[in-house]
Amino acid sequence: MSTPLALISHDLKNALGALESELGHLIDEPSPVLAQKAHLHCADLRRQFTQFLMLYSAESNELRALCEDESPAEMLGSLVHTWKLKLLHEDSPLQISLAGDDCPPAFWYFDRRLVQLALDAAIHNAVRFAKRRIELRVVQEGPWLCWRVSDDGAGLGSADPGRANATGLGTALADAVAKAHQLGGRQGHVTLLSTDGNGTLFELRLP
């Protein structure tokens, strides 16, 4: 196991310990609020563990993109709907939306499960930094399908307000997912940019 994966597994072990403590408090003091908090932490751990397994497969050269004919707009719309419900459930003031002026291709060949995991990780990172809003979009640029997640936070290099709950897994996972998509000698890739010093733009490009 690589050093990054070893560090991530250590973080996951600590997070499981914290969840165990929360569940222990529920035994002594049943509370809907505590139960909801424990449920959210459990769901977050499940997400992180799934990402961990994907990254482990990538480091073992076993991550393969099983591409099928998919609708980029439909998948992104479904992801935004899921995150809107999640943010509402968490009483978050953040707004997440689709860019309204995009015209993505009707279909593209990609591994929906892998791409959804990568974008989910990118949105999770954006939620940590965003002040008010997160915007998603998908567009075709030449032979590339470009998925973008932007936030209105302080930009790259700023202090991470959610560092205590971060594993550093998301960007590494997205990079592995991108590289698993190959076509005609081209390979997917990920970029992170500050947007005019105000916010961060994540981009996943697939051939």
Salt bridges, closest charged atoms under 4 A:
GLU22 OE2 - HIS41 ND1 2.74
ASP44 OD1 - ARG47 NH2 2.64
ASP44 OD1 - HIS124 NE2 3.35
GLU70 OE1 - ARG112 NH1 3.85
GLU74 OE1 - ARG112 NH1 2.61
GLU90 OE2 - LYS86 NZ 3.15
ASP101 OD1 - ARG137 NH2 3.18
ASP102 OD1 - ARG137 NH2 2.77
GLU135 OE1 - ARG137 NH1 3.72
GLU141 OE2 - ARG148 NH2 2.56
GLU141 OE1 - ARG205 NH2 2.29
ASP152 OD2 - ARG132 NH2 3.76
ASP160 OD2 - ARG128 NH2 2.59
ASP175 OD2 - LYS179 NZ 3.12
GLU203 OE2 - ARG148 NE 2.53
GLU203 OE1 - ARG205 NE 2.82
